[in-house]
Amino acid sequence: MKQFSVPLSTPLEICDIKYSEYTPCEDPKRSLKFDRDRLIYRERHCPEKNEIHKCRVPAPHGYKNPFKWPLNRDLAWYANVPHKELSVEKAVQNWIRYEGDRFRFPGGGTMFPNGADAYIDDIGKLINLINGSIRTSIDTGCGYWSSNIVAQKRVGLTQ
């Protein structure tokens, strides 16, 4: 068996804190330089080689390790994503709630005002989801993944 070694690399320095939300190919300032025709400016535009930052993007102040699966599909620490704007904008749509030191993603949004669990319960009143005869559900046109996550717990396979 042939052995190989991995060369040691020089650790990257941490970028300035102003880059804590930097996403290289999703830079709003860069996107404004592109045509609005055919929504070209909405596409990903990665920096040129000479513009690439050679540093690690710092975590936001107060960053905490994310919740473990499956809790992380429903919760995120506010310190990791310190923006309440979406929770205010989408409050009536039940997408995201700010609760103290965390965000909660109740699931369902506008599609399921009582949550995806209640939606799956309603389906369960019409067809048997318990006996194993239904093994795959196809979520067509919903555009929201929470019904699939909930269905996966009950049915097994989803698409």
TIRO-2110 file (N, C-alpha, C; in Angstrom, 1 decimal):
// TIRO-2110
0.8, -1.2, 0.0, N, 1, A
0.0, 0.0, 0.0, CA, 1, A
0.9, 1.2, 0.0, C, 1, A
0.6, 2.2, -0.9, N, 2, A
1.4, 3.4, -1.0, CA, 2, A
0.9, 4.4, 0.1, C, 2, A
1.9, 5.0, 0.8, N, 3, A
1.5, 6.0, 1.8, CA, 3, A
1.7, 7.4, 1.2, C, 3, A
0.9, 8.2, 1.7, N, 4, A
1.0, 9.6, 1.2, CA, 4, A
0.9, 10.5, 2.4, C, 4, A
1.4, 11.7, 2.2, N, 5, A
1.3, 12.7, 3.3, CA, 5, A
0.7, 14.0, 2.8, C, 5, A
0.0, 14.6, 3.7, N, 6, A
-0.7, 15.9, 3.4, CA, 6, A
0.2, 17.0, 3.9, C, 6, A
0.6, 17.9, 3.0, N, 7, A
1.5, 19.0, 3.4, CA, 7, A
0.7, 19.9, 4.4, C, 7, A
1.5, 20.4, 5.4, N, 8, A
0.9, 21.3, 6.4, CA, 8, A
0.7, 22.6, 5.7, C, 8, A
-0.4, 23.2, 6.0, N, 9, A
-0.7, 24.5, 5.4, CA, 9, A
-0.7, 25.6, 6.4, C, 9, A
-0.5, 26.8, 6.0, N, 10, A
-0.5, 27.9, 6.9, CA, 10, A
-1.9, 28.3, 7.2, C, 10, A
-2.2, 28.4, 8.5, N, 11, A
-3.6, 28.7, 8.8, CA, 11, A
-4.0, 30.1, 8.3, C, 11, A
-5.2, 30.2, 7.9, N, 12, A
-5.7, 31.5, 7.4, CA, 12, A
-6.0, 32.4, 8.6, C, 12, A
-5.8, 33.7, 8.4, N, 13, A
-6.1, 34.7, 9.5, CA, 13, A
-7.6, 34.9, 9.4, C, 13, A
-8.2, 35.4, 10.4, N, 14, A
-9.6, 35.7, 10.5, CA, 14, A
-9.8, 37.1, 9.8, C, 14, A
-10.8, 37.2, 9.0, N, 15, A
-11.2, 38.5, 8.3, CA, 15, A
-11.6, 39.5, 9.3, C, 15, A
-11.6, 40.7, 8.9, N, 16, A
-12.2, 41.8, 9.8, CA, 16, A
-13.7, 41.4, 10.1, C, 16, A
-14.1, 41.9, 11.2, N, 17, A
-15.5, 41.6, 11.7, CA, 17, A
-16.6, 42.1, 10.7, C, 17, A
-16.2, 43.1, 9.9, N, 18, A
-17.2, 43.6, 8.9, CA, 18, A
-17.5, 42.6, 7.8, C, 18, A
-16.7, 41.5, 7.8, N, 19, A
-17.0, 40.4, 6.8, CA, 19, A
-17.8, 39.3, 7.5, C, 19, A
-18.4, 39.5, 8.7, N, 20, A
-19.0, 38.3, 9.4, CA, 20, A
-20.2, 37.8, 8.6, C, 20, A
-20.8, 38.6, 7.7, N, 21, A
-21.9, 38.1, 6.9, CA, 21, A
-21.6, 38.0, 5.4, C, 21, A
-20.3, 38.0, 5.1, N, 22, A
-19.8, 37.9, 3.7, CA, 22, A
-20.1, 36.6, 3.1, C, 22, A
-20.7, 36.6, 1.9, N, 23, A
-20.9, 35.4, 1.1, CA, 23, A
-20.3, 35.7, -0.2, C, 23, A
-19.2, 35.1, -0.6, N, 24, A
-18.5, 35.6, -1.8, CA, 24, A
-19.3, 35.7, -3.1, C, 24, A
-20.1, 34.8, -3.4, N, 25, A
-20.8, 34.9, -4.7, CA, 25, A
-22.2, 35.5, -4.6, C, 25, A
-22.5, 36.0, -3.5, N, 26, A
-23.8, 36.7, -3.2, CA, 26, A
-23.6, 38.1, -2.7, C, 26, A
-22.7, 38.8, -3.2, N, 27, A
-22.4, 40.2, -2.8, CA, 27, A
-23.4, 41.2, -3.4, C, 27, A
-24.2, 41.8, -2.6, N, 28, A
-25.2, 42.8, -3.1, CA, 28, A
-24.5, 43.9, -3.9, C, 28, A
-23.4, 44.4, -3.4, N, 29, A
-22.7, 45.5, -4.1, CA, 29, A
-22.2, 45.1, -5.5, C, 29, A
-21.7, 43.8, -5.6, N, 30, A
-21.3, 43.3, -6.9, CA, 30, A
-22.5, 43.1, -7.8, C, 30, A
-23.6, 42.6, -7.3, N, 31, A
-24.7, 42.3, -8.1, CA, 31, A
-25.3, 43.6, -8.8, C, 31, A
-25.1, 44.7, -8.2, N, 32, A
-25.7, 46.0, -8.8, CA, 32, A
-24.9, 46.4, -10.0, C, 32, A
-23.8, 45.8, -10.2, N, 33, A
-23.0, 46.1, -11.4, CA, 33, A
-23.5, 45.4, -12.7, C, 33, A
-24.4, 44.4, -12.5, N, 34, A
-24.8, 43.6, -13.6, CA, 34, A
-26.2, 44.0, -14.1, C, 34, A
-26.4, 43.6, -15.3, N, 35, A
-27.7, 44.0, -16.0, CA, 35, A
-28.9, 43.6, -15.2, C, 35, A
-29.9, 44.4, -15.2, N, 36, A
-31.2, 44.1, -14.6, CA, 36, A
-32.1, 43.4, -15.7, C, 36, A
-31.6, 43.5, -16.9, N, 37, A
-32.3, 42.8, -18.0, CA, 37, A
-32.2, 41.3, -17.8, C, 37, A
-33.3, 40.6, -17.9, N, 38, A
-33.4, 39.1, -17.7, CA, 38, A
-32.9, 38.7, -16.3, C, 38, A
-32.9, 39.7, -15.3, N, 39, A
-32.5, 39.4, -13.9, CA, 39, A
-31.1, 38.9, -13.8, C, 39, A
-30.2, 39.3, -14.6, N, 40, A
-28.8, 38.8, -14.6, CA, 40, A
-28.2, 39.1, -13.2, C, 40, A
-28.6, 40.3, -12.7, N, 41, A
-28.0, 40.7, -11.4, CA, 41, A
-28.4, 39.8, -10.3, C, 41, A
-29.4, 39.0, -10.4, N, 42, A
-29.9, 38.1, -9.4, CA, 42, A
-29.1, 36.8, -9.3, C, 42, A
-28.3, 36.5, -10.4, N, 43, A
-27.5, 35.3, -10.5, CA, 43, A
-26.3, 35.4, -9.6, C, 43, A
-25.6, 34.3, -9.3, N, 44, A
-24.4, 34.3, -8.5, CA, 44, A
-23.3, 34.9, -9.4, C, 44, A
-22.5, 35.8, -8.8, N, 45, A
-21.4, 36.4, -9.4, CA, 45, A
-20.2, 36.4, -8.5, C, 45, A
-19.3, 35.4, -8.7, N, 46, A
-18.2, 35.3, -7.8, CA, 46, A
-17.1, 36.3, -8.0, C, 46, A
-16.3, 36.6, -7.0, N, 47, A
-15.3, 37.6, -7.2, CA, 47, A
-14.2, 37.1, -8.1, C, 47, A
-13.5, 38.0, -8.8, N, 48, A
-12.4, 37.7, -9.6, CA, 48, A
-11.2, 37.2, -8.7, C, 48, A
-10.3, 36.5, -9.3, N, 49, A
-9.2, 35.9, -8.5, CA, 49, A
-8.5, 37.0, -7.6, C, 49, A
-8.3, 38.2, -8.2, N, 50, A
-7.5, 39.2, -7.5, CA, 50, A
-8.4, 39.9, -6.4, C, 50, A
-9.7, 39.6, -6.3, N, 51, A
-10.6, 40.1, -5.3, CA, 51, A
-10.9, 39.2, -4.2, C, 51, A
-10.4, 38.0, -4.3, N, 52, A
-10.7, 36.9, -3.3, CA, 52, A
-10.0, 37.3, -2.0, C, 52, A
-10.8, 37.2, -0.9, N, 53, A
-10.2, 37.5, 0.4, CA, 53, A
-9.5, 36.2, 0.9, C, 53, A
-8.3, 36.3, 1.4, N, 54, A
-7.6, 35.2, 1.8, CA, 54, A
-7.6, 35.2, 3.4, C, 54, A
-8.8, 35.0, 3.9, N, 55, A
-9.0, 35.0, 5.3, CA, 55, A
-10.3, 34.2, 5.6, C, 55, A
-10.5, 33.8, 6.9, N, 56, A
-11.7, 33.1, 7.3, CA, 56, A
-12.7, 34.1, 7.7, C, 56, A
-13.9, 33.9, 7.2, N, 57, A
-15.1, 34.7, 7.6, CA, 57, A
-15.3, 34.5, 9.1, C, 57, A
-15.3, 35.6, 9.9, N, 58, A
-15.5, 35.4, 11.4, CA, 58, A
-17.0, 35.1, 11.7, C, 58, A
-17.2, 34.3, 12.7, N, 59, A
-18.5, 34.1, 13.2, CA, 59, A
-19.1, 35.3, 13.8, C, 59, A
-20.4, 35.5, 13.8, N, 60, A
-21.0, 36.7, 14.4, CA, 60, A
-20.7, 36.7, 15.9, C, 60, A
-20.7, 37.9, 16.5, N, 61, A
-20.5, 38.0, 18.0, CA, 61, A
-21.5, 37.2, 18.7, C, 61, A
-21.0, 36.4, 19.7, N, 62, A
-21.9, 35.6, 20.5, CA, 62, A
-22.3, 34.2, 19.8, C, 62, A
-21.7, 33.9, 18.7, N, 63, A
-22.0, 32.6, 18.0, CA, 63, A
-22.0, 31.4, 18.9, C, 63, A
-23.0, 30.6, 18.8, N, 64, A
-23.1, 29.3, 19.5, CA, 64, A
-23.2, 28.2, 18.6, C, 64, A
-22.8, 27.0, 19.0, N, 65, A
-22.9, 25.8, 18.2, CA, 65, A
-24.3, 25.6, 17.8, C, 65, A
-24.6, 25.2, 16.6, N, 66, A
-26.1, 25.0, 16.2, CA, 66, A
-26.7, 23.9, 17.0, C, 66, A
-28.0, 23.9, 17.0, N, 67, A
-28.8, 22.8, 17.6, CA, 67, A
-28.5, 21.5, 16.8, C, 67, A
-28.5, 20.4, 17.5, N, 68, A
-28.3, 19.1, 16.8, CA, 68, A
-29.6, 18.7, 16.2, C, 68, A
-29.4, 17.8, 15.1, N, 69, A
-30.5, 17.2, 14.4, CA, 69, A
-31.3, 16.3, 15.4, C, 69, A
-32.6, 16.3, 15.4, N, 70, A
-33.5, 17.0, 14.5, CA, 70, A
-34.0, 18.4, 14.9, C, 70, A
-33.5, 18.8, 16.1, N, 71, A
-33.9, 20.1, 16.7, CA, 71, A
-33.5, 21.2, 15.7, C, 71, A
-32.4, 21.1, 15.0, N, 72, A
-31.9, 22.2, 14.2, CA, 72, A
-32.8, 22.5, 13.0, C, 72, A
-33.8, 21.6, 12.7, N, 73, A
-34.7, 22.0, 11.6, CA, 73, A
-35.8, 22.9, 12.1, C, 73, A
-35.9, 23.0, 13.4, N, 74, A
-37.0, 23.9, 14.0, CA, 74, A
-36.4, 25.1, 14.7, C, 74, A
-35.1, 25.1, 15.1, N, 75, A
-34.6, 26.2, 15.9, CA, 75, A
-33.2, 26.6, 15.4, C, 75, A
-32.9, 27.9, 15.6, N, 76, A
-31.6, 28.4, 15.3, CA, 76, A
-31.3, 29.5, 16.4, C, 76, A
-30.1, 29.6, 16.8, N, 77, A
-29.7, 30.6, 17.8, CA, 77, A
-29.8, 32.0, 17.1, C, 77, A
-30.4, 33.0, 17.8, N, 78, A
-30.4, 34.3, 17.3, CA, 78, A
-29.0, 34.9, 17.1, C, 78, A
-28.1, 34.6, 18.0, N, 79, A
-26.7, 35.1, 17.9, CA, 79, A
-26.1, 34.6, 16.6, C, 79, A
-26.5, 33.5, 16.1, N, 80, A
-25.8, 33.0, 14.8, CA, 80, A
-26.4, 33.7, 13.6, C, 80, A
-27.6, 34.2, 13.7, N, 81, A
-28.2, 34.9, 12.6, CA, 81, A
-28.9, 36.2, 13.2, C, 81, A
-28.1, 37.2, 13.6, N, 82, A
-28.7, 38.3, 14.3, CA, 82, A
-29.5, 39.3, 13.5, C, 82, A
-30.6, 38.8, 13.0, N, 83, A
-31.5, 39.7, 12.2, CA, 83, A
-33.0, 39.3, 12.5, C, 83, A
-33.7, 40.2, 13.0, N, 84, A
-35.1, 40.0, 13.3, CA, 84, A
-36.0, 40.4, 12.2, C, 84, A
-35.5, 41.0, 11.1, N, 85, A
-36.3, 41.6, 10.1, CA, 85, A
-37.3, 40.6, 9.5, C, 85, A
-36.9, 39.4, 9.1, N, 86, A
-37.7, 38.4, 8.5, CA, 86, A
-38.8, 37.9, 9.5, C, 86, A
-38.5, 37.8, 10.7, N, 87, A
-39.5, 37.4, 11.7, CA, 87, A
-40.6, 38.5, 11.8, C, 87, A
-40.3, 39.7, 11.6, N, 88, A
-41.3, 40.8, 11.6, CA, 88, A
-42.1, 40.8, 10.3, C, 88, A
-41.4, 40.7, 9.1, N, 89, A
-42.0, 40.8, 7.8, CA, 89, A
-42.9, 39.6, 7.6, C, 89, A
-42.5, 38.4, 8.1, N, 90, A
-43.3, 37.2, 7.8, CA, 90, A
-44.1, 36.7, 9.0, C, 90, A
-44.3, 37.6, 10.0, N, 91, A
-45.0, 37.2, 11.2, CA, 91, A
-46.3, 36.5, 11.0, C, 91, A
-47.1, 37.1, 10.1, N, 92, A
-48.5, 36.6, 9.8, CA, 92, A
-48.4, 35.3, 9.0, C, 92, A
-47.3, 35.0, 8.4, N, 93, A
-47.2, 33.8, 7.6, CA, 93, A
-46.6, 32.6, 8.3, C, 93, A
-46.3, 32.8, 9.6, N, 94, A
-45.9, 31.6, 10.4, CA, 94, A
-44.7, 30.9, 9.9, C, 94, A
-43.8, 31.6, 9.3, N, 95, A
-42.5, 31.0, 8.8, CA, 95, A
-41.5, 31.0, 9.8, C, 95, A
-41.3, 32.1, 10.6, N, 96, A
-40.2, 32.2, 11.5, CA, 96, A
-40.7, 33.1, 12.7, C, 96, A
-40.3, 32.7, 13.9, N, 97, A
-40.7, 33.4, 15.1, CA, 97, A
-39.4, 33.7, 15.9, C, 97, A
-39.3, 34.9, 16.4, N, 98, A
-38.2, 35.2, 17.3, CA, 98, A
-38.7, 35.0, 18.7, C, 98, A
-38.0, 34.1, 19.4, N, 99, A
-38.3, 33.7, 20.8, CA, 99, A
-37.1, 33.8, 21.7, C, 99, A
-37.0, 35.0, 22.3, N, 100, A
-35.8, 35.2, 23.3, CA, 100, A
-34.5, 35.1, 22.6, C, 100, A
-33.8, 34.0, 22.8, N, 101, A
-32.4, 33.9, 22.3, CA, 101, A
-32.3, 33.0, 21.0, C, 101, A
-33.5, 32.7, 20.4, N, 102, A
-33.5, 31.8, 19.3, CA, 102, A
-34.6, 32.2, 18.3, C, 102, A
-34.5, 31.6, 17.1, N, 103, A
-35.6, 31.7, 16.1, CA, 103, A
-36.2, 30.3, 16.1, C, 103, A
-37.5, 30.3, 15.9, N, 104, A
-38.3, 29.0, 15.8, CA, 104, A
-38.9, 29.0, 14.4, C, 104, A
-38.8, 27.9, 13.7, N, 105, A
-39.4, 27.7, 12.4, CA, 105, A
-40.5, 26.8, 12.5, C, 105, A
-41.7, 27.3, 12.7, N, 106, A
-42.9, 26.5, 13.1, CA, 106, A
-43.3, 25.5, 11.9, C, 106, A
-42.9, 25.8, 10.7, N, 107, A
-43.3, 25.0, 9.6, CA, 107, A
-44.7, 25.3, 9.1, C, 107, A
-44.8, 25.2, 7.8, N, 108, A
-46.1, 25.4, 7.2, CA, 108, A
-46.3, 26.7, 6.5, C, 108, A
-45.8, 27.8, 7.1, N, 109, A
-46.0, 29.1, 6.5, CA, 109, A
-47.4, 29.4, 6.1, C, 109, A
-47.6, 30.0, 5.0, N, 110, A
-48.9, 30.4, 4.5, CA, 110, A
-49.7, 29.1, 4.0, C, 110, A
-48.9, 28.1, 3.6, N, 111, A
-49.6, 26.9, 3.1, CA, 111, A
-50.3, 26.2, 4.2, C, 111, A
-49.7, 26.2, 5.4, N, 112, A
-50.3, 25.4, 6.5, CA, 112, A
-50.4, 26.3, 7.8, C, 112, A
-51.5, 27.1, 7.9, N, 113, A
-51.6, 28.0, 9.0, CA, 113, A
-51.5, 27.4, 10.4, C, 113, A
-51.9, 26.1, 10.5, N, 114, A
-51.8, 25.4, 11.8, CA, 114, A
-50.5, 24.6, 11.9, C, 114, A
-49.6, 24.7, 10.9, N, 115, A
-48.4, 23.9, 10.9, CA, 115, A
-48.5, 22.7, 10.1, C, 115, A
-47.4, 22.2, 9.6, N, 116, A
-47.3, 21.0, 8.8, CA, 116, A
-47.8, 19.8, 9.5, C, 116, A
-47.6, 19.7, 10.8, N, 117, A
-48.1, 18.5, 11.6, CA, 117, A
-49.6, 18.4, 11.4, C, 117, A
-50.3, 19.5, 11.6, N, 118, A
-51.8, 19.5, 11.5, CA, 118, A
-52.2, 19.2, 10.1, C, 118, A
-51.5, 19.6, 9.1, N, 119, A
-51.8, 19.3, 7.7, CA, 119, A
-51.7, 17.8, 7.5, C, 119, A
-50.6, 17.2, 8.0, N, 120, A
-50.4, 15.8, 7.8, CA, 120, A
-51.5, 15.0, 8.6, C, 120, A
-51.9, 15.5, 9.8, N, 121, A
-53.0, 14.9, 10.5, CA, 121, A
-54.3, 14.9, 9.7, C, 121, A
-54.5, 16.1, 9.0, N, 122, A
-55.7, 16.2, 8.2, CA, 122, A
-55.7, 15.1, 7.1, C, 122, A
-54.5, 15.0, 6.4, N, 123, A
-54.4, 14.0, 5.4, CA, 123, A
-54.6, 12.6, 6.0, C, 123, A
-54.1, 12.4, 7.2, N, 124, A
-54.3, 11.1, 7.9, CA, 124, A
-55.8, 10.7, 8.2, C, 124, A
-56.6, 11.7, 8.2, N, 125, A
-58.1, 11.5, 8.4, CA, 125, A
-58.7, 10.9, 7.1, C, 125, A
-58.0, 11.2, 6.0, N, 126, A
-58.6, 10.8, 4.7, CA, 126, A
-58.0, 9.5, 4.2, C, 126, A
-56.7, 9.3, 4.5, N, 127, A
-56.0, 8.0, 4.1, CA, 127, A
-55.2, 7.5, 5.2, C, 127, A
-55.0, 6.2, 5.3, N, 128, A
-54.3, 5.6, 6.4, CA, 128, A
-52.8, 5.8, 6.2, C, 128, A
-52.2, 6.5, 7.1, N, 129, A
-50.8, 6.8, 7.0, CA, 129, A
-50.0, 5.9, 8.0, C, 129, A
-50.7, 5.1, 8.8, N, 130, A
-50.1, 4.3, 9.9, CA, 130, A
-49.7, 2.9, 9.5, C, 130, A
-50.6, 2.2, 8.6, N, 131, A
-50.4, 0.8, 8.4, CA, 131, A
-49.3, 0.4, 7.4, C, 131, A
-48.6, 1.4, 6.9, N, 132, A
-47.4, 1.1, 6.0, CA, 132, A
-47.8, 1.0, 4.5, C, 132, A
-49.1, 1.1, 4.2, N, 133, A
-49.5, 0.9, 2.8, CA, 133, A
-49.1, 2.2, 2.0, C, 133, A
-49.0, 3.3, 2.6, N, 134, A
-48.5, 4.5, 1.9, CA, 134, A
-47.0, 4.7, 2.4, C, 134, A
-46.1, 4.6, 1.4, N, 135, A
-44.7, 4.7, 1.7, CA, 135, A
-44.0, 5.9, 1.1, C, 135, A
-44.7, 6.5, 0.2, N, 136, A
-44.0, 7.7, -0.5, CA, 136, A
-45.1, 8.7, -0.7, C, 136, A
-44.7, 10.0, -0.3, N, 137, A
-45.6, 11.1, -0.6, CA, 137, A
-44.9, 12.1, -1.5, C, 137, A
-45.6, 12.6, -2.5, N, 138, A
-45.0, 13.6, -3.4, CA, 138, A
-45.7, 14.9, -3.1, C, 138, A
-44.9, 15.9, -2.7, N, 139, A
-45.4, 17.3, -2.4, CA, 139, A
-45.3, 18.1, -3.7, C, 139, A
-46.4, 18.2, -4.4, N, 140, A
-46.4, 19.0, -5.7, CA, 140, A
-46.9, 20.4, -5.5, C, 140, A
-46.1, 21.3, -6.0, N, 141, A
-46.6, 22.7, -6.0, CA, 141, A
-46.6, 23.4, -4.7, C, 141, A
-46.2, 22.8, -3.6, N, 142, A
-46.2, 23.4, -2.3, CA, 142, A
-45.1, 24.5, -2.2, C, 142, A
-43.9, 24.1, -2.7, N, 143, A
-42.8, 25.1, -2.6, CA, 143, A
-42.3, 25.2, -1.2, C, 143, A
-42.7, 24.4, -0.3, N, 144, A
-42.3, 24.5, 1.1, CA, 144, A
-42.0, 23.1, 1.6, C, 144, A
-40.8, 22.9, 2.2, N, 145, A
-40.4, 21.6, 2.5, CA, 145, A
-40.9, 21.0, 3.8, C, 145, A
-41.5, 21.8, 4.6, N, 146, A
-41.9, 21.3, 6.0, CA, 146, A
-42.9, 20.1, 5.9, C, 146, A
-43.8, 20.1, 5.0, N, 147, A
-44.7, 19.0, 4.9, CA, 147, A
-44.0, 17.7, 4.6, C, 147, A
-42.9, 17.8, 3.8, N, 148, A
-42.1, 16.6, 3.5, CA, 148, A
-41.4, 16.1, 4.8, C, 148, A
-40.8, 17.0, 5.5, N, 149, A
-40.1, 16.7, 6.7, CA, 149, A
-41.0, 16.0, 7.7, C, 149, A
-42.2, 16.5, 7.9, N, 150, A
-43.2, 15.9, 8.8, CA, 150, A
-43.7, 14.6, 8.3, C, 150, A
-44.0, 14.5, 7.0, N, 151, A
-44.4, 13.3, 6.4, CA, 151, A
-43.3, 12.2, 6.5, C, 151, A
-42.1, 12.6, 6.3, N, 152, A
-41.0, 11.6, 6.4, CA, 152, A
-41.0, 10.9, 7.7, C, 152, A
-41.3, 11.6, 8.8, N, 153, A
-41.3, 11.0, 10.1, CA, 153, A
-42.4, 10.0, 10.2, C, 153, A
-43.5, 10.2, 9.5, N, 154, A
-44.7, 9.3, 9.6, CA, 154, A
-44.7, 8.2, 8.5, C, 154, A
-44.4, 8.6, 7.2, N, 155, A
-44.6, 7.8, 6.1, CA, 155, A
-43.3, 7.0, 5.8, C, 155, A
-42.2, 7.7, 5.8, N, 156, A
-40.9, 7.0, 5.5, CA, 156, A
-40.2, 7.7, 4.4, C, 156, A
-40.8, 7.7, 3.2, N, 157, A
-40.1, 8.3, 2.1, CA, 157, A
-40.9, 9.5, 1.6, C, 157, A
-40.3, 10.5, 1.1, N, 158, A
-41.0, 11.7, 0.5, CA, 158, A
-40.2, 12.1, -0.7, C, 158, A
-40.8, 12.9, -1.5, N, 159, A
-40.2, 13.5, -2.7, CA, 159, A
-40.6, 14.9, -2.8, C, 159, A
END
